Amino acid sequence: MKKLLSAAFLFVLFVSAHGQENMPDSGTFLLHKFAQHIGKETYHITRSKDSIVYNDDFKFVDRGSPVPLKTGLKLTPALEPLGLSIKGNVARSATINDKISIAQGQAHIRVDDSVYVKKLQPLTFPVGGYAPTIVQQVLIQYWKKHHQPASINILPAGSVQIKRDGFDTLTYRGNPLVLERYAIGGLIWGNEFVWTDKQGQLVCLIGNDAEFDKFESAREPYEELLPALIGRTATYSMRLFTKSAAFGPSTDKIIAITGGTVYDVVNERPIPQATVIVQDGIIKKVGRAGAVTVPAGATVIDAAGKMIFPGLWDMHAHFEQAEWGPAYLAAGVTTVRDCGNEFDSINAIKDAIDQEKGVGPNILKAGIIDGKGQFALGVIQADTKEEAVKYVDIYKNNGFAQIKIYSSVKPEIVKAICDEAHKQGLTVTGHIPFKMSLQAGVDSGMDMVNHVQYVYSIMKRNPDRSINFEDSTSMAAIYFIRGHGVVIDPTVGVFEMGFRNIKDDITQIEPAFYTLPVPLQALLKNTGASPAQAEKLKPIFQSMLMIVKKLHDAGVTIVAGTDQGFPGFSVPRELELYVQAGLTPADAIQTATITPAKVMKLDRSTGSIEEGKQADLIIVDGDPLKNIRDIRNVTAVIKGGKVYDPHTLHLLVGFSK
């Protein structure tokens, strides 16, 4: 231990003694998504007596879509910012066009078509978000130069917090390599982790991009370090929450919830004036107040005037960062199915939560397998039957509950994946790959299908791209899905966001929008289509809603899934859309409680408020059975017998309330 501390101390002294003048004049970062190398960033530095200028070319290709970004950063030799220009894409469907000039105590700012002037506050730095990488290196140098302040203002808006988080010793080319680790908050939603070498050069950055996807950037010689750092990042991220003074769920041995109305999702009936007794994380008694005795010494939660529901499920999550954990719980979501993630990351996140070293819902892991090709996602790709068997077995041996097929898997390999999964006792969900229909995927062994688009695609379309539900092709599609027992998670909320008119008031979709962290607001507000495009997309979206209703009425199993969206809040929004489609609120609530529990063969232990089941419950102010939007009014969350306050959880991850 003493040797390690000495090494860390010497490291800090070395970095303090070496400044900007020792940095190389150019460099390259290799860019990754889901650990897959998808592009690179190259920068060049021009120095003069009066300035230092960084010119940066950042570009990756994500599932066939180019994401290019050009950046110019100008500073004084003392690292005081003079300007930033950044233009291009930060994700497949997200653009940026900012220009900032700083002079005489003022910042002249252009963001897209908006032009304005700001008085320059002390400790202010211009930055465009998670990209490009080199700007974050300079940001850290600026922070050090100014004595490591608790917060730095950023332009065009917001603030950033940088913290030294420790050291990592890795094996690099056969030798130990000590890197200093930083946690950076405020550039994106949540925290990024950055490692620098003894010269202060940024070696690796792990965070999330503008699509919430995992993103990694490694300086060119150090790419081999990524796998080790990815797993550690998940653990470090979770630890930030458990170390927080704001975190503190009640861990009482016996809890009595009294006076509220319990909703029995199995029999679709309310139990008014009910008492629920929870002991050691298990529901021990449920019944009317007079029939259930509150044990002596129990912690009593008064739920008078409120309703008590099972914890909600999200059957299409992508737990790409630790911040999703508190956000999900705060919205009443106590179980998620992670539909594809980085292997090391999701394993570390689930382990942290299960070992109570992290904050979040129960996680069921669906392991993603893609095929090779220009649209491939991730590094787990199977193009042969042998590869299919190998990856299914790896997932099975690492506690995954399901396999998820992605879009580039070849048709003949789909069957090999499904055959091996079923042999191992796993079910298969996913996309319908290119050159396949839903029917072909199901005939190859797929048990479930993600996204309503794949149902839409096998139905008869009208000239305006709405569906003709009276056509025999459309009716046959529904009969096929019902007849083969296929489970559908529609994720209609994703399409609502993608098809929305960006000029419309986003609070109509998400009433809590302005409580979201500022980086999320900026990202989500610009997600959607132009007014003209949105008008053309309306018939498609209305047909997607109608598909949900038609499937439900035909007896097809529907489970609520969101594919991210508004963190946590996307689940109640999905349920609101099901009611908008024509389901009753009770039916919609079942899609996020007992139905997914049955689908995942866990209904004997969870999914409803019954004696002997796991104590995953939410207390809601209002009556969602009359007004589904009331499902948002969560006043308390109980997961595994531990009581969480939604307000505290939201503050923990940057929400304003």
N, C-alpha and C positions, 0 to 999 in steps of 0.2 A: 504493500500500500504506500509506504514512504517513497519508494522508487517512482511509483506512478505519479504521486503528487509533485515530486521534484521535476519529473519530465513535463508536467503540465505548467509548472511555474516557469521553467526555462522557456517553454513554448511561448507563453505570454510575453516574457521579456524580449524574446526574439522578434515577435510581431510588432511590439511597441517601438522597437529600434529600427524597423524597416518600413518605409513608407511608399507612397505612390511612385517615387522616382525609380524604384527597383522593379516595377512591374514591366513585363514584356510589352512590346508595341502591338501585338496581335495575339489572337488565340481562337480556339474552336471548341465549342461544346456540342456533344452528341445528344440529341433530343429523343426521348422515349415516352411512349404511352403504354400503359399496361406492361411495362418492362420491355416492350418491343421497340427497337431502334427505328424511328420513322423520319428522322431529319437531322439537320445540324444548324448551328448558329456560329457565325464567324464575325469577329470584330477586329477593328483596326483603330489604333490611337495615333492622333496627330498632336504634337506638342509645340507650343510657341511660348514666347516670353509672357504673353497675356492670357493664354488659355490652354486647356486640354480638351480635345474633342474625341469622343467615341462615336464611330460609325459602325452600325451593326446590321447584319443581314441574317434574319431568323426565318427559317422555313421548315415545315414538316408536311407530310402527306398523311392524312388520317382517313383510312378506309376509302381511299381513292380521291379524296378531296384535298387540294393544296391549301395550306394555311401559311401565307407569306406575310412577313412583317419587316418594315424598314424603320430603323431608329437612329436618331442623332442626339447625343447628349453632350452639352458644352458646360465646362466648369472653369473656374479660375485655377491657377496652380495651387492655391490653398484649399481646393475642393469645394469652394462655394459655387452653387449652381448658377449658370447663366441662361440656360434654356434647354428645352427638350422638344423634339419633333418625333412623332410616332404615328405611323400610318400603315394600314393593312388589315390582316385578320388575326384574331386571337383564338378563334375556333372556326369550325366549318361554317357556321352560320352567324358568327359574331365578328363585327368589324370595329376598328378604332381609327380615329383621325383627330389627333390632338396636337396642338402646337402651343408651346409656352415660352415666353421671353421674359427675362427678369432683369430689371434695371431700375436704379434710383428708388429702391424700396417698394416697387410695384411689380406685379406679375400680370402680363398681358396674355390672356388665355383664349384659345379657340378650341372648342370641342364640337366637332362636326360643323354645323352651321351657326352655332352660338358663339358670340364673341363678347368678352367682358374683361374688366380689370379688377384685380384684387390687391388690397394692401398686403404687402409681404409681412407675414408674421415671423418672429424669430424661430430658428430651427425648422426650416422649410426646404423640402426636396421634391423635385418633379419626378414622377414615375408613372408608368402605364399599367401596372398590375403585375401579374406573375411573369410576364415576358417583356423584354428579353432578359436573359440570365445576367449579362454583364452589368446591367444597371443595378441589380441587387448587390453585386460585389462592391460597386462604388457607393451604394447606399450604406453598406456596413462600414466602409472606410470613413464616410462622412460622420456616421454615428460615433465611431471611435475618436475621430478628430474633435468632436464636441463633447467629449467626456461621458459618452454612453448615456444619454438622457433617457428617461422613462418613455418618452413619446416624441415622435417627430411629425410635424405637419407635412402632408403630401399634397402636391398639386396634380390635377385640378381640384381634388377634394379629398377629405378624410385625414386619417393619421395612421402611423405605423408604430408598432412597438417591437423592439429588438431585445432579446435576452440571451446572454451566454448560458448555454444549457449543459455544458460539460465537454468531455473529450471522448473520442472513440479511437481505440487502437486496432488497426486492421492489418492483415497480412497482404502486402503488395509486392509482387514479384519476389516472393521468398523472404522479404524483410518486414519488420514491424513499421507501420506508418501511423503516426499520431495526428489526428485531425481535430480541430476545434469545432464544436457544434453550437449552432445558434437556432433559436426559435424566433420566427418573424410572423407577427400578426398584423392584419390590416390591409395587406395588398390584395389578398383574396379573402373569401370567407374562411375564418379559422387560421390555423398556423401552418406555415411552411417550415421545413428544416433545411438548414444550409450548413455545409462543412467547408472549412478553409484550411489551407496548409500553413506551414510556418512562415511563409512570405505574405500571408494574408490573401492569397489568391483563392477564389471560389473554386472548389474541387467538385462539389456535387450539390444539387438542389432537388428536394423532393417535396412536391405539393400537389396542387390540382389545377387543371386548366379551366377555361371559361365554359366548359361543358360539364363540370364537376368530375371529370375523369382524372384518374391518377396520371401525374406528369412527372417525369424525371429528366434532369439535365446534368450531364457529367462532362467535365473537362476531358478532352480527347484521350489523354493517356490513361485516364482512371476509370474507364467504362466498366472494367471487370469488378469494381467495388460495388456496383449497384445492387446485386442480389442481397448482399449482406446488409446494406443500409436500408433497403426497402422494409425488411422484417423489423429492424430496430426502430424505424420511424413510427410504425403503428404502435409499438409499445411505448415509445416516448410520448406520442400524442395522447394516448389514454392516460398516462401518468400525470399529465398537466391538469386533468380534471380532478383526479383523486387527491392531488396535492392542494387543490384550491380551497381556500377558507370558506368559499361560498357553498361548497359541496357538503352535504350531510344528510343523507336519507335517514328516516327513522328506522331503527332495526329492532323494534320491540318484539318480544317473543310471542305475545298474544295481543291481537288487535280485534276490537269489536266495532263494526260499522253499524250505526243505529239510525233509525228514523227515515231512511230513504226508501225509494222504490227500486227493488231489484228487477232487472229485466231478464227473463228466462228466454234466451235466444233459441233454445232447442224447441220448446213448445210455444214460442211466440206469445208469452203472457207476462204481464207485470205482476209483481208481488209487492203491494203497497205496505208501508209501515214495517219494513223488513229489518232483520238483524242478520249480519254476516259475521261469523267468528273465524278468524284466521290465526293459526298457530303454527309456528316454525315453517312459514311459507306455504302452508296447505290450508285450503278451505275446510273447516271442520263442521260448521253448521250453517244452514241457510233456512230462514223461515220467518213467519210473522213474529212481531215483537213478543207477544205473549207466549209463544211456543219455544222461544230460544232464550236461555239464561246467559247473561253476560258474566264470564268468569271473574272472580275477584282478582284484582291487580291488572286487568286488561287495560290497554290504552284505548280509549273510546274516541271514535271519530263520528261527530254528529253530522249526518247527511240529510237532516230534515229538509224537505222541500226539494231535494235533489234526486237524481236517478243514478243507479249503479249498473254499469255494463261490464262485460268482459273486456280486457285489454284488446285493442285493435291490432290487426295484422296488416302488413304491407307485403303482398306476395310478389312484388317486383321491385326490390330495392337494389341499389348499388352502393354499398357502404364504403365509399371511396376515401373518407376521412373520418377521424375520430369525432368531429363535431356533430356528425349525424346522430350519434348515440344520445346525448342529452336532448337534441331537437326532436327526435322521435318520441322519447319518453314524455317530453313536455306536451306533445300533441295527443298523448294517450295511446301511442303505438308501443306495444310491449313485445311483439314478435315480428321479425322480418325474414323473408326469404331473400338472401343475397343472390341475385341472378347473374353472377359472373364478376370476377374480381381478380386482382393479382394474388396468386397462390400464397406467397409469404405474408402479404399484407392482411388478407382476410383471416388467415389462421391466427396471426398474432392478435388481431383485434378481438376475435371470438374468445381466444384463450384469456385475454385480459379481462373481458367482461365476465366470463364464467368463473374466473378466479377472484372476482371482486377487486381487480386492480384497474378497472375501467368502468365507465358509465354508459349503459346502453341497453337495448332490448335483447331478448333471446334471438340468436341468429341461426338460421338454417342455411347451410351453404349449398349452392348449386354450382358445380364446377364447369367452367366454360371450356368448350373445345371448338376451335375453328379449323378451317382448312387453309392451305397456302394460297397466295394470290395477292393481287394489288389491293383488295378490299379486306384483307385479313386483319383481325384484331388480336393482340396479345401474342404471347410466345408459345402457348400450348396449341399446336396445330397438328392435325392428323390427316395424312394423305394416303395411308395404307391401313389395312386391317390390323396389322401388328401394332402400329402406332395408336390406333383407336383402342385396342385392348389394353395397351400399356397405360394410357392416360386415364381410362376409366378405373383401372385397378389402383392407380396412384390416388385418385380422388377418394375411392372407397376406403383405402387404408388410412386416409387422413381425415375421416369423419364427415365427409360430404354426404348430404342427404339425397342429392339429385345430380344429374348431368344436364347441362344446358348446351344445346347445339347452336352454333352461330352461322352466319350467312354464307361463308365461303366453303363449308363442308361439302364435299362431292356426294352426289346422291347415293353411290354405292357404299360410301363410308358411313352414311347415316344409319343404315341397317346394322353395320358392324358395331357401331357405338351402342345402338339400342339393344342389340342382342347381348352384348357383354354387360351392359348396365342391368338388364333384367336378370341375367345370370347372377349378378352380384347383389340383387335385391334392391336396386335403385330404379327410380322412375326417371323419365326423360322429358324435359321441357325445351323451349327455345324458339328461335326464329325458324322460319321455313327457308332453307338455303336457296340460293340462286339456282335456276333451272329445275326447281321442284314446285309442286303445288301442295297445298295443305293436305289434300287427299293422299298424295304420294308420301309425304312426311309421316302421316299417321299409319299408312300401310307399311312403312318401313319400321314402325315400332314406337313413334313418338306418342307419349301419353298426354301431353299438355302442349299448348301453343301460347307464346307470348305475343301480345299486340293484336288489336282488332283488325289491323290492316290486312292480315293474312286471310281473315274471313271475308273482308270486303273484296279482296282480289279474286275470289272464286265465285263472285256473284255477278249477275247481269247488270251492267251499268247503262243508264240513260245518257243522252247527249251532254247533259250538264254535269255528268259524273256522279249523280245520285244513283241509288240502287233501285232497281225495279223488283220489289219484293214479291210481286205476283208472278214473275217469270219462273218457269220450271227449273232453270239453272240455279236461281237463288234459293228456291225451296229445297232443291236437292242438296245444296250445300249445308243447310241447317239439318236436314235429315241425316246426312252423313256424319256430321259432328255429334249429333245426339246418339245415333246408332252405334258409334264407336267409343262412346263414353269419354270424349275429349274434354279436358278442362281448359277453359280460356281465361287468361287475365287480360282484359281489354286495354288497359292503360289509356283510356280516352282523354285523361287530363293532359297527357303529353301532346296529343293532337290539338286539343283546345289551345294550348300555349303556342304551338307551332303555326297554327292557322289564324290566330287572333290578329285583329287590326291593331298595330302598334300605336295608333292614335287614340284608341279607346282607353277608358279608365280601367286600369288593371285591378283596382280594388273591387270591381264587380266580380272578378274571379277569386281574388284573395283579399278579403277585408282586412286582414292583419298585415298587409304588404308593407306599410311604413313602420312596422316594428322590426322588420328584417334588418340584418346587418347591412350597412351602406354598400359594401362591395356586391352583395347579392341583389340589392335594389337596382344598381346600375346594370348588372348583367341581365336580370329577368325583365326589366322594363323594356329593353330593346329586343326581346325575343318575340318573334311573330312575323307578320307579313305586312306589306304595304296595303293601304286601303283597297286598291284595285285588286291585288292578289287575294286579300282576305275575302272579298266579295265572291270571287270565283271559287274559293275553297269552302264556302258555307254549305253547299249541297253535299259535299263529301262528309263534312263533320256531322251534319244532321243525319246522314245515312249511317254513320258509325254509331251514333246514339241509338238509332232504331235497331241496328243489329244487336246491340246489347239487350234490348227489350224482346226482340224476336227469339234470341237464343234462350233467354230466361223463360219465356212463355212455353218454349218447346221442351223445357226440362234439362237444358244443358247446364252443367256446373260452371258457374262464374265465380272467380275469386278476385278481390280487389287488389290491384297492383298499380304502382304509380310511375315507375322508371324515373325516380327522383322528383324533379319539379321543385315546389316550395318545400324546403326541408321540414318534414313532419306534417305540415298543414296540407300537403298534397293528398294525404289519405282521406281526410274529411272532404276535400274537394272532389275526389273520385266518387265518393258516396253521394255527394250532391248531384253529380252528373248522372249517376244511375237513377236517382229519383226524377231528375229532369227527363230522362229517357222513358220513364213510365213505371219503374219499380216502386213498390211502397217503401217508406223508410225502414220498416221492419225487414223487408227483403234485402235492402241495401246493407243494413247492419250485419245481416247473416254472412254476406260475402266477405266481411272483414273480421269475422269471429269464428263461429262454429264450422262454417263451410271450409275455410282453409285448413282448420285443424283436422277435419275429416280427410281432406285431400292428402295431407301430409301424414295421415295415419297416427295422429296425436290426440284425437278427440277423447280418448279415455283419460287423458291427463291435463288437458287444457281446452280453451275455446269457449267455455261457458262457465257460469257461476253455479257450480254443483259441489256437493260434499266430496272430498277426496281429491279434488283437482288443484292444480297449482294456483296460487293466489295471484293472478294477474288481473287486476280490476281497475276501472276508472270511475271516478265520481264526477257527474256532469250536472251543471246548473241549467235547468230547462228541461224540455221534453223533445228529444230528437225523433220520437215516434210520431209527433205531430209536425215538427219543423226540423228537418234533417240538419240544418245549419247549426242547431243547438249542440250537435256532437262536438263542436269546436270548444264549447265552454267547459273545459276540463279544469276542475278545481283541485283534484288530487289524483295521483297515479300510484298504484301499488303493483310492484313487479316482484314476484317471488316472495311476497310478504314484506317487502321494504317499501316505505311510503316516501314518495318524492313530491316536492312542490314544483309545479310547472313554471312558475315565475322564476324561481331560483335557477332552474335548469336552463331557461331561455337566456337569462343574464349571463350564465356561464359560457355561452357560445355566441355572445355578441348581439342578441336581440335586445331591443330597448325595453320590452316587458313581456 
